[in-house]
Amino acid sequence: YRLRLIIIKRVSQLLYEIREPANETNMVQALAMNLLLGTSKLADANYITVFTKDEVQVFDSEATKLNIEGDTVMKGWRCPQTKLWRVPLTQKMSNMNTETGLLSKEATEIILNKRECKPNEFANSVYELPNQEQVEAWYHAAAGYRTKSTWLVAIAAGFFAIWPLLTAKAVRKHFPESKEVQEHQEVQVAEANLAKLRRKHNDVYIQVRETAGIIYSDQTGRFPVVSQEGHKYIMVLVEIDGNYIAMEPMKSRERMSYNQSLRCNNG
């Protein structure tokens, strides 16, 4: 599973005379042609929002009195931590942590006998799991078997804020060391090693050639000024195989002086 973050490009002000923070709207890059108006901000600013199949109306609760006739079909509450509205799945609820699902059978029995479940898609409640250890194991599988450190960082950043019973303290205590975790860690290590191998390095090119054993030499003309040791010429020597260039001073262009310069260079 991949968690995709929605990046808010900027926050703009609505052209309505309404209270903060209801007058703020978020402009999302992925929804360039539309603006996001949160009903939670309207509620925070003490406004009443009414939705129908054809329209939506917003009333100021400080200046409007609504008369509602008839019984309530469904009623919920707003969580102070997540700022989300929760609606129980049972008509009469005495414990919101246990009575949140309308199931005629145990959730485990339904999962093991999917053929009896019509339709095939159904919702399970994490509160029906027997202990916190199984809750963390189920959440860990749903999150894609992430490593412990990666999961804790994501929880601290608030990416799992709406997952009930999932806290960093519970993960540290009940983190499941399963086979899938080991396989996921091995895949991560393999991908990291492959990335290192694919990293660009300085290329070195080598060409194999047979040695020719060729040396070229030449002597310059006489210099107008004689050196302190009596040298008047310079012998230049080039060794082809090693691309080596050497120079030795010469007192004269006689053979004896030439041989002496060669011996000095080889020594």
HELIX and SHEET records of a PDB file:
HELIX    1   1 GLN A   29  LEU A   31  5                                   3    
HELIX    2   2 THR A   39  ASP A   44  1                                   6    
HELIX    3   3 ALA A  107  LEU A  112  1                                   6    
HELIX    4   4 LYS A  114  GLU A  116  5                                   3    
HELIX    5   5 VAL A  126  GLU A  128  5                                   3    
HELIX    6   6 GLN A  132  ALA A  142  1                                  11    
HELIX    7   7 LYS A  148  ALA A  156  1                                   9    
HELIX    8   8 ALA A  168  HIS A  174  1                                   7    
HELIX    9   9 LYS A  179  ARG A  198  1                                  20    
HELIX   10  10 ARG A  255  ASN A  266  1                                  12    
SHEET    1   A 2 ILE A   8  GLN A  13  0                                        
SHEET    2   A 2 GLU A  24  VAL A  28 -1                                        
SHEET    1   B 2 TYR A  47  PHE A  51  0                                        
SHEET    2   B 2 VAL A  56  ASP A  60 -1                                        
SHEET    1   C 2 TRP A  77  ARG A  78  0                                        
SHEET    2   C 2 TRP A  85  ARG A  86 -1                                        
SHEET    1   D 3 ILE A 215  GLN A 219  0                                        
SHEET    2   D 3 TYR A 233  GLU A 239 -1                                        
SHEET    3   D 3 TYR A 244  MET A 250 -1                                        
END                                                                             
